């Protein structure tokens, strides 16, 4: 009897394991083994329920949880060496930076920000350079931050994204083009370039903003046509300004509503573009942990801190996208779809604040911006870049990125796995070869970043990080 009593805990543990297994199998099936649905109906389960009441808790031990495998370690030295090896000689000047949740982990640069005899400024990771369409990511984050604050409606971010874009556009625009299906376009579809607006790359014609609105969209294209179009993010200056400063927009509309549509639009474009810049500079960027120096006025920067754009790596003379005079003549405002400047360090820190912190966006919103299994629905990222080795190391071979090309400038911002974001800039098109048709584009910068990341994590960890680990959940 004493032997049976001493052996009781072991027998009960065995019974517990059997019950756990049976219950787990029952839960996985809509119909349990005895024909009931979702209930513990077997005699073994009832017996165990009684025994558990009679035995001390310490006598029954659960199986230990499985330990998550560590993510591969990141080597700063390997990453920097790989980028230098890849980029040396490809562009007039180049720079890069990688950040994780704690800040910038690796950075580097090479070549000239301003060529010898044309300014004599060496490129550095803190040198501001044109980022082209990467500006769209900045504009997208500004809108998402406003939706986090429920500036459109007292709804979730996802629900607000599904609201029609027209409700946040200039009031006179809202009824200016009936029958063009503009009321069918949601904010989400703008951010995903699925609005239906066509340009010359998608079987349409590149039009000025008013003509684009007047042309409208085909109903069948809304939400279905995947067409990268500057017009989608051009509209964000109006939307951000309207949501951020509704009283100022209302007053402006009252003053100019009786003017012809073209005059009304010209006024709104200048004023709302300035309000968009105000929101970004005064309300969004200051929330970052580190100061973020973005500007659409490169001529205001100290000469030694800004890169000129060049037509080729060998070009002797370069230029900024705008001067004080040319900018003033064009209205003096800043666009929401391009033409801003930042350094590689600033871009990487921006990506960190966007995707790896709660400074601007909640974890739920960050997680919705890119899911590897649903990569075609990404926003405000515009595309993806692949790297097969990272599929083995991290379980994720496709990374979200946004590129930029404007004037001589090239830029790329990439969401890497394992909680990293990387940025790269060049101030000339990269040398092209027949073997690599992307060598002169922003995609080439993105590819260089993911290849260097693969090299920097190769053989430096025993396991695999969860897929999509760059977005805190």
C-alpha positions in Angstrom: 0.0 0.0 0.0 2.9 2.3 0.9 4.5 1.6 -2.5 1.3 2.3 -4.3 0.9 5.6 -2.4 4.4 6.7 -3.3 3.9 5.8 -6.9 0.6 7.8 -7.1 2.1 11.1 -8.3 3.9 9.3 -11.2 0.7 7.6 -12.2 -1.3 10.8 -12.0 1.2 12.6 -14.2 0.8 9.9 -16.8 -3.0 10.2 -16.7 -2.7 14.0 -16.9 -0.6 13.7 -20.0 -3.0 11.3 -21.7 -6.0 13.6 -20.8 -4.1 16.7 -22.1 -3.4 14.9 -25.4 -7.0 13.7 -25.8 -8.4 17.2 -25.0 -6.0 18.8 -27.4 -7.1 16.4 -30.2 -10.7 17.2 -29.4 -10.1 20.9 -29.6 -8.5 20.5 -33.0 -11.6 18.8 -34.4 -15.1 20.3 -34.6 -16.5 16.9 -33.5 -15.0 15.0 -30.6 -14.3 11.3 -30.7 -17.5 10.4 -28.8 -19.7 12.4 -31.3 -20.2 15.5 -29.1 -18.9 18.9 -30.1 -16.2 20.6 -28.0 -16.8 18.9 -24.7 -14.9 16.7 -22.3 -17.1 13.7 -22.5 -14.9 10.6 -22.2 -14.8 8.6 -18.9 -11.0 9.2 -18.7 -11.6 13.0 -18.6 -14.3 12.7 -15.9 -12.0 10.5 -13.8 -9.2 13.0 -14.1 -11.4 15.9 -13.1 -12.1 14.1 -9.8 -8.5 13.1 -9.2 -7.2 16.6 -9.7 -9.4 17.8 -6.9 -7.8 15.3 -4.5 -4.1 15.6 -5.4 -1.8 18.6 -4.5 -1.0 20.8 -7.4 2.8 20.1 -7.2 2.1 16.4 -7.9 1.0 17.2 -11.4 3.7 18.9 -13.6 3.1 20.3 -17.0 5.6 19.8 -19.8 8.2 22.6 -20.0 7.5 25.2 -22.7 9.7 25.0 -25.8 12.4 27.7 -25.8 12.4 30.1 -28.8 15.6 29.9 -30.8 17.7 33.1 -30.8 17.9 35.4 -33.8 21.3 35.5 -35.6 23.6 38.1 -34.2 24.3 41.2 -36.4 27.9 42.0 -37.2 28.5 45.7 -37.6 32.0 45.1 -39.1 30.7 42.6 -41.7 27.9 44.8 -42.8 30.0 47.9 -43.2 32.7 45.9 -45.1 30.1 44.4 -47.4 28.5 47.7 -48.3 31.9 49.3 -48.9 32.9 46.5 -51.2 29.6 46.7 -53.1 29.3 50.5 -53.4 32.9 51.7 -53.9 33.2 53.3 -57.4 29.5 52.8 -58.3 28.3 56.4 -57.7 29.7 59.8 -57.2 29.0 59.5 -53.5 27.1 57.0 -51.3 26.1 56.5 -47.7 24.2 54.0 -45.6 23.0 53.3 -42.0 21.3 50.4 -40.2 19.2 50.8 -37.0 17.6 48.4 -34.6 15.3 49.1 -31.6 18.2 50.8 -29.8 19.4 53.1 -32.5 21.9 53.2 -35.4 24.1 50.0 -35.3 26.2 50.5 -38.5 26.9 53.3 -40.9 29.4 54.3 -43.6 29.9 56.4 -46.7 32.3 56.9 -49.6 32.9 59.2 -52.5 32.0 62.8 -52.9 28.9 64.8 -51.8 30.3 67.6 -53.9 33.0 66.8 -56.4 36.5 68.3 -56.3 36.2 71.7 -57.9 32.5 71.7 -57.4 32.4 72.2 -53.6 35.0 69.6 -52.4 32.7 67.9 -49.8 33.3 64.3 -48.9 30.1 62.2 -48.5 29.3 61.0 -44.9 26.5 59.1 -43.3 25.3 62.4 -41.8 25.3 64.2 -45.2 21.8 65.2 -46.4 21.0 63.9 -49.9 17.9 63.8 -52.1 15.6 60.9 -51.2 13.1 61.3 -54.0 10.0 59.2 -53.5 11.1 57.9 -50.1 9.4 61.2 -49.1 6.1 59.2 -49.7 6.9 57.1 -46.6 7.3 60.2 -44.5 3.9 61.5 -45.8 2.3 58.1 -45.2 3.5 58.1 -41.6 2.1 61.6 -41.1 -1.3 60.4 -42.2 -1.2 57.3 -40.1 -0.2 59.2 -37.0 -3.2 61.5 -37.5 -5.5 58.4 -37.8 -3.9 57.0 -34.6 -5.2 60.2 -33.0 -8.6 59.6 -34.5 -8.6 62.9 -36.4 -10.9 61.5 -39.1 -13.4 59.6 -37.0 -13.6 57.9 -33.6 -12.7 54.6 -35.1 -9.7 52.3 -35.4 -6.9 53.1 -37.8 -8.0 50.3 -40.1 -11.6 51.5 -40.1 -10.5 55.1 -40.9 -8.3 53.9 -43.7 -11.4 52.4 -45.4 -13.1 55.8 -45.4 -13.4 57.7 -48.7 -10.5 60.0 -49.5 -12.9 62.7 -50.6 -14.0 63.5 -47.1 -10.5 64.8 -46.3 -9.9 66.8 -49.6 -10.6 70.5 -50.1 -14.4 71.1 -49.7 -14.9 72.4 -53.2 -13.2 69.4 -54.7 -15.7 67.0 -53.0 -18.5 67.8 -55.5 -16.5 69.1 -58.4 -16.3 65.8 -60.5 -19.5 63.8 -60.2 -19.7 60.5 -62.0 -15.9 60.0 -61.9 -16.0 57.3 -59.2 -13.7 59.4 -56.9 -16.0 58.8 -54.0 -15.2 55.1 -54.2 -11.5 55.5 -53.5 -10.4 54.9 -49.9 -7.4 56.3 -48.0 -6.0 52.8 -47.9 -6.2 52.5 -51.7 -4.3 55.7 -52.0 -1.5 54.5 -49.8 -1.4 51.1 -51.6 -1.4 52.7 -55.1 -4.7 50.9 -55.8 -6.8 54.0 -56.3 -7.4 53.4 -60.0 -5.5 56.5 -61.1 -3.6 55.6 -64.2 -0.4 57.2 -65.6 1.7 56.4 -68.6 3.2 53.3 -66.9 -0.3 51.8 -66.5 -2.0 52.4 -69.8 -2.9 55.9 -69.1 -1.5 59.4 -69.4 0.5 61.4 -66.9 -1.6 64.4 -66.1 -1.5 67.4 -63.8 -3.5 67.0 -60.6 -6.6 68.8 -61.7 -6.7 66.9 -65.0 -6.1 63.6 -63.1 -9.1 64.3 -60.8 -11.3 65.4 -63.8 -10.5 62.2 -65.7 -11.5 60.1 -62.7 -11.1 56.4 -62.5 -12.8 53.3 -63.8 -14.9 51.6 -61.2 -13.3 48.2 -62.0 -9.8 49.6 -61.3 -10.6 50.9 -57.8 -8.9 48.6 -55.4 -7.7 46.3 -58.2 -5.3 48.2 -60.4 -1.8 48.2 -58.9 -0.4 51.4 -60.5 2.4 53.3 -58.8 1.4 56.9 -59.3 2.8 60.1 -57.8 -0.8 61.5 -57.8 -1.8 59.2 -54.9 0.7 60.7 -52.6 0.4 64.2 -54.0 -3.1 64.2 -52.5 -1.7 63.5 -49.0 -0.6 67.1 -48.5 -4.3 68.1 -48.7 -5.4 65.2 -46.5 -2.8 65.6 -43.8 -3.4 69.4 -43.7 -7.2 69.0 -43.6 -7.1 66.4 -40.7 -4.5 68.3 -38.7 -5.8 71.8 -39.1 -9.5 71.6 -40.0 -10.4 75.1 -38.7 -7.7 76.8 -40.9 -8.9 74.8 -44.0 -12.5 75.7 -43.3 -11.7 79.4 -43.1 -9.7 79.2 -46.3 -12.5 77.5 -48.1 -15.0 80.2 -47.0 -12.7 82.8 -48.4 -12.1 81.2 -51.8 -15.1 79.0 -52.5 -16.6 81.4 -55.0 -13.3 81.6 -57.0 -12.9 79.5 -60.2 -11.8 75.9 -59.5 -8.3 76.4 -60.9 -7.7 79.6 -58.8 -9.2 77.9 -55.7 -6.9 74.9 -56.2 -3.7 77.0 -56.7 -4.4 78.8 -53.4 -5.2 75.6 -51.6 -2.1 73.8 -53.0 0.3 76.4 -51.6 -1.5 76.9 -48.2 -2.2 73.2 -47.6 1.3 72.2 -48.7 2.7 74.6 -46.1 0.4 73.2 -43.5 1.6 69.7 -44.4 5.2 70.7 -43.9 4.2 72.4 -40.6 2.7 69.2 -39.3 5.6 67.1 -40.3 8.2 69.4 -38.8 6.5 70.6 -35.7 4.2 67.8 -34.6 5.5 64.5 -36.1 9.3 64.5 -36.2 9.8 66.0 -32.7 8.2 62.9 -31.2 11.2 60.8 -32.3 13.8 59.8 -29.7 16.5 61.4 -31.8 16.3 64.7 -33.7 15.4 64.0 -37.3 16.7 66.5 -39.9 14.4 66.3 -42.9 14.1 69.3 -45.2 12.6 70.3 -48.5 14.9 73.3 -48.6 18.4 72.0 -49.2 19.7 75.5 -50.0 19.2 76.4 -46.3 21.7 73.7 -45.2 25.4 74.4 -44.5 27.3 73.6 -47.7 29.4 70.9 -46.0 26.3 69.0 -44.9 24.5 68.6 -48.2 25.1 66.5 -51.4 24.6 67.7 -54.9 23.0 65.5 -57.5 25.1 64.4 -60.4 24.2 62.9 -63.8 26.8 60.2 -63.5 29.6 59.0 -61.3 32.1 60.8 -63.5 30.2 64.1 -63.9 32.2 67.2 -62.8 29.2 69.5 -62.0 26.2 68.8 -59.9 23.2 70.7 -58.5 20.6 70.8 -55.8 17.0 70.0 -56.8 16.1 73.6 -56.1 17.7 76.9 -55.2 16.2 79.7 -53.0 15.2 81.6 -56.2 13.8 78.6 -58.1 11.9 77.4 -55.1 10.3 80.8 -54.5 9.4 81.1 -58.1 7.6 77.7 -57.9 5.5 78.8 -54.9 7.9 78.0 -52.1 6.0 75.0 -50.8 7.1 71.4 -50.1 5.6 68.4 -51.9 4.3 65.2 -50.2 5.4 62.8 -52.9 9.1 63.8 -53.4 11.9 66.3 -53.3 12.8 66.1 -49.6 16.4 65.6 -48.3 17.8 63.6 -45.4 21.0 61.8 -44.4 21.3 58.0 -44.3 21.5 58.2 -40.5 18.3 60.2 -40.3 16.5 57.8 -42.7 17.5 54.8 -40.6 16.5 56.5 -37.4 13.2 57.5 -39.0 12.6 53.8 -40.1 13.4 52.7 -36.5 10.9 55.2 -35.0 8.3 54.2 -37.7 8.5 50.4 -37.4 10.3 49.5 -34.1 8.9 52.0 -31.6 5.6 53.4 -30.3 6.6 57.0 -31.0 4.2 57.5 -33.9 2.3 54.3 -34.5 0.8 51.6 -32.3 2.0 48.0 -32.6 -1.2 47.0 -34.3 -0.7 49.7 -37.0 2.9 48.8 -37.5 2.1 45.2 -37.9 -0.4 46.0 -40.6 2.0 47.9 -42.8 3.9 44.9 -43.9 3.0 41.2 -43.6 5.3 38.9 -45.6 2.5 36.6 -46.4 0.4 39.5 -47.8 3.2 41.5 -49.3 1.1 42.8 -52.2 -1.0 44.8 -49.6 2.0 46.7 -48.1 1.9 50.5 -47.4 3.3 53.0 -47.3 6.1 50.8 -48.5 5.8 50.6 -52.3 7.6 47.4 -53.2 9.7 44.4 -52.0 13.2 43.1 -52.5 14.2 39.5 -52.0 17.2 37.7 -50.6 17.2 33.9 -50.6 19.7 33.4 -47.8 17.6 35.5 -45.4 14.8 33.0 -46.0 17.0 30.3 -44.4 18.4 32.4 -41.7 15.3 34.3 -40.6 12.4 32.5 -42.3 11.7 35.6 -44.4 13.2 36.1 -47.9 11.0 39.1 -49.0 11.5 42.5 -47.4 9.5 45.7 -47.8 11.2 48.7 -49.2 10.7 52.1 -50.8 13.0 53.6 -53.4 13.5 57.1 -54.7 15.0 58.6 -57.8 14.9 62.3 -58.6 17.4 64.3 -60.5 20.8 62.6 -59.9 19.7 61.2 -56.5 18.9 57.6 -55.6 17.6 56.4 -52.2 16.3 53.2 -50.6 14.7 52.5 -47.2 14.4 48.7 -46.4 12.6 46.9 -43.6 14.9 44.0 -42.7 14.0 41.0 -40.6 15.1 40.5 -37.0 14.2 44.1 -36.0 16.4 46.1 -38.3 15.8 49.0 -40.8 18.4 50.1 -43.3 18.8 53.2 -45.5 21.1 53.9 -48.4 21.7 57.0 -50.5 23.6 57.9 -53.7 24.0 61.2 -55.4 24.3 59.9 -58.9 22.9 57.0 -60.9 25.0 53.9 -60.3 27.2 52.5 -63.0 25.1 50.2 -65.2 26.2 46.8 -66.5 24.5 44.5 -69.0 24.5 41.8 -66.3 22.5 43.8 -63.8 19.7 46.0 -65.3 18.9 47.3 -61.8 22.3 48.6 -61.1 21.4 52.2 -61.8 18.2 52.3 -59.8 17.1 52.6 -56.2 16.4 48.8 -56.3 20.2 48.3 -56.6 20.7 50.2 -53.3 18.0 48.1 -51.7 19.6 44.9 -53.0 23.0 46.0 -51.7 21.5 46.5 -48.2 19.8 43.1 -48.0 22.8 41.3 -49.4 25.1 43.0 -46.8 22.6 42.1 -44.1 22.7 38.5 -45.1 26.5 38.5 -44.9 26.5 40.3 -41.6 24.3 37.6 -40.0 25.7 34.6 -41.7 26.8 31.8 -39.3 26.3 34.1 -36.3 23.4 32.3 -34.6 22.1 28.9 -33.8 18.5 29.5 -34.8 15.9 31.4 -36.7 14.1 34.5 -35.8 10.3 34.6 -36.3 9.2 35.6 -39.8 8.4 39.3 -39.9 10.3 39.9 -36.6 11.0 43.5 -37.6 7.6 44.6 -36.5 6.9 44.4 -32.7 3.6 42.6 -32.2 
